[in-house]
Amino acid sequence: MGLPIALLSAVAPTIAKMIGTKLENVAQTKIKEALGVDIIPDAMSSEDLDKLKKAEDEMLLELYKLDVIDRDSARKLALNDNTPRVLAYLITFGFFGMLLVINFLPEANQSILNIMIGSLGTAWVSIVNYYFGSSLGSRNKNELLLKPK
C-alpha cells in the first residue's frame, strides 16, 4: 500500500490500525471502495481525504451496531439461562447445611469444614450481592432502558 500510514492515521485511525493485522485486506477494501479505485494511490487530494474520513465514520457506525447486537444477544441469553439461579440455590443450601452439620461432625474434620464454610460463605455473599446488591440496581436500570416509551 502506497498511502503513508501517518496520513491515514490522521484521517482514518481505525482503518489505519487494521494495517499490518489480519484485517489489512478489510482496510484496503474500505479505502478502495471509498476512493472508487482498484489500486490505492500514493498521493491524495483533500477530496480523497474527505472520502476516507466518511468511510471511517461509516465503519465506526457499523462496528457500533455490531457491538449493540452482540450485547443484546448476550442479555437475551442471560435472561433464558437458569444456571445462575440453580447455582445460587445449591450454594445457599450447601452453606446453611454446613452451618447446621458442623457441630455434629468429628473434631478432626473441623479444619477442612472451616475451609469449606469459608468458600461457601464467600460464594453466598456474592450471590446476595448479585440478586439484592449493586447488580440488582444495574439490572433494573437496564430493564428500564429497554422498555419502550
C-alpha positions, 0 to 999 in steps of 0.5 A, a space after each residue: 500500500 502506497 498511502 503513508 500510514 501517518 496520513 491515514 492515521 490522521 484521517 482514518 485511525 481505525 482503518 489505519 490500525 487494521 494495517 499490518 493485522 489480519 484485517 489489512 485486506 478489510 482496510 484496503 477494501 474500505 479505502 478502495 471502495 471509498 476512493 472508487 479505485 482498484 489500486 490505492 494511490 500514493 498521493 491524495 487530494 483533500 477530496 480523497 481525504 474527505 472520502 476516507 474520513 466518511 468511510 471511517 465514520 461509516 465503519 465506526 457506525 457499523 462496528 457500533 451496531 455490531 457491538 449493540 447486537 452482540 450485547 443484546 444477544 448476550 442479555 437475551 441469553 442471560 435472561 433464558 439461562 437458569 444456571 445462575 439461579 440453580 447455582 445460587 440455590 445449591 450454594 445457599 443450601 450447601 452453606 446453611 447445611 454446613 452451618 447446621 452439620 458442623 457441630 455434629 461432625 468429628 473434631 478432626 474434620 473441623 479444619 477442612 469444614 472451616 475451609 469449606 464454610 469459608 468458600 461457601 460463605 464467600 460464594 453466598 455473599 456474592 450471590 446476595 450481592 448479585 440478586 439484592 446488591 449493586 447488580 440488582 440496581 444495574 439490572 433494573 436500570 437496564 430493564 428500564 432502558 429497554 422498555 419502550 416509551 
